[in-house]
Amino acid sequence: MTTSHRRALAVTLAMCMVYFFSYFQRVAVPGTIFNELQSDFLLSAGGVSLLGAIYLYLYGLMQIPTGLLADRFGGPKVLIAGAVLLTIGSAWFPLAHSPLALYASRGIIGVGASLIYVSIIKEVNELFAPRHFAMVLSVVLLLGYSGGLAGTLPFEEVSHAWGWRASLLAVAALCALSLLVLLLVLQRTHRARLGRVAPVSLVPPLRRILANHAGYPALIAFPLQFSLYFVVQGSIGKKMLEDVTGIPSSTSATITFLMMLVAIVCTSGSGFLSRLAGNRRKPFAVLGASLALVSVLGLALGAGFGPSPLVLGGFSIGLALSTVGSTMYLTSFKELNAGEAAGAAVGVLNCANYLAVALVSNGAGWVLDRFAGSAVRTDGFLVYPRPAYTALFAICLALAALGFTATLLMRETGGEAAAAPATAVREPR
């Protein structure tokens, strides 16, 4: 391995350390400590869910501006800004003693995290030649998603032993350490330079994306499918399992841990399966939409008629299996918007995904609040009745049916759409 390759690898790993903590914050709060936050701050279910929604709203809204900032100032500088904000917010959140401070710190975390992923992708595109890009991107996603895994069962165990405040303060300290490592590596490799400063316009590609009706099915289906998975895995799923089945917190955290693990395998493996199937996209998207529809139906029926941990846990993991179609939506939408609109298309779809997740997560808290009168208060938090979750999953079922219908209307691209004009991607120096 040459010196230039070692430097490129060091930069990538340093960036992934920061991405790890960005994804940890996305999953760990509020899902893993839902009851603790509700008890300590006397929040409604909607109030707790809003902590997740704030992150997601800001993350989604910032995806397109982040791409423009990275194009103008360079990925490393935007990444550093995001990592600084993420570290500040991560330290403030466990020190907050009022709902206002809690929401404000969560907002800083959301803005910081929103600057990280796109900046990393841009820098990887600069560091590695095209033939290495897919492999390096897989490593980036694997290491980043590992933060989500850490935010489930491992965080549950640590917060049980130390308390959620001390645990999150330790996470903030590790995040600060990762920021320090990133700064040192970028300085040593001379990567934190100013990018091109010419203004970048989004209007022409955005106009083309909106005028391309062939991409609408994926633009509708993917946000719906992704939000259904995320609302169970990262928002109310852990609490739902505890409220409906009475299983202990550690057991429900194990199920959300398995959901994340299954999603990582499905997301990273579906591209390889598509390649074996002749670059066909639609069959895997339809498979994912079908699994989501069946799983949400099972969760609705399980919550209402058969509150078994095995049943609800099984259908929750089935929802994680539905992510097998995720990369197919993204790839198809990019191929349908080839040329100058391809990069913007990724930003638009990612923006729609996280706004949908925020809306569904917020809506889930709102639905649970409608049943607060029949909830049982235990140790400061509310245990919501089974009909609350049945109503919630009935709404999710309608969304899953809409996503399934939109998926059936997708156009098969077969990987043959013209690629966007290649940027100057070079071998690591």
C-alpha positions, 0 to 999 in steps of 0.5 A: 500500500502506497503512502497516498493510499494510507493517507486516504484510508486514514482520512476515511477512518477518521471521518467515519469515527465522527459519523459513528456518533452522528448515527448513534444520536439518531438511534439512541435518543429518544428510542432507547431512553424514552421512559427515562426522558418522560419520567425526568422531564414529565413530558408527553409521548409527543414531547419525547417523540419531538426530540427525535423529530427535531433531529430528523426535521433539521437533518432532512431540511439540511441535506441539499444545502449541505451538498451546496456548502460542501461543493463551495467550501470543500467536504473537510471544512463542512465536516469539521463544522458539523463535528463541532456542533455535534460535539457541543450538542452531545455535551449539552443534552445530558446537562439539560435540566429543562425541556427548552434546553433539551430541545435546543441541544437536540437542535444543535445535534441535528444541525451538526449531524446534517453536515456530516454524511454528504461531506464524507461522500464528497471527500471519499469521491475526491480521495478514491478512484471510481473503481474503489468508490463502492467498496469504500462507501460500503465501509463508511456505511458499515462503520456509521451504522455501527453507531446505530447498533451501539445506540440500542442494546449496548447503550441500554446496558450502559445507561442502566449501570451509569444512568442516561446522563452520565452515559451520554456525557461519556459519549460526548467525550468520545465524540470530542476525541473523534473530532480531535483525531479528525482535525489531526489527520486532516492537518497531517494530510493537508485535506482541510483546504478551501474548495471551489468558491464559485456559487452553485445553483440547484435550480436547473437540476431541481426543475428537471427532477420535478418535471420527471414524473417517472421518478415520482413512485420512488420519491413517494415509496422510499420515504414511506418505507423508510419512515415505517422502519425507523419509527419502530426501530428508532422511535417508539418500537422499544417502548411499544414492546415493553408496554404491550408485552411487559418484557424488560427494557433489556429484552426490548433493546435486544430486539431493536439491536437485532433490527438494526443489525438486520437492516445493515445486512439487507442494505449492504447486501441488496446491491450485490444481489441486484448485480447478480440479478442483472442490475434489476432494481424493481423486484427488490423494491417490491420485495421490500414493500411487501415485507413492510406491508405484511410486517406492519399488518402483523404489528397491528394485529399482534398489538391488538389481539396477541401481545406476544413478545415473539410475535411482535419481535418477529414482525419488528425484525420483518420490518427491518428485512424490508430495507432490502429495497432501500438502495434500490429506490435510491439507485433507481431514482438516481438513474432516472435523473441522470446527468446534471440532476443525478447528484441533486436527486440523491439530496432531494430523496434523502431530504424527503426520507428524513422529513417523512421520518420526522413527520411519522415519528411526531405523528406516532407521539401524537397518537399515543397522547390521544390515549394518555387518559387510559395510560398507567403511570409507573415510576414517572412514565406512562404505559400506554394501552394496547388500543393506542398501538393498534390505532398507531399501526393501523395508520402505519398500515395505510402508509405501507399500502400507499408505499406498496402501490407506488412501488408497483408503479416504479419503472425498471431501470436495469442499471442502464440509465446514463450516469451523471458527468463524472467529476475529476476523481483521482487515485489517492495521492 
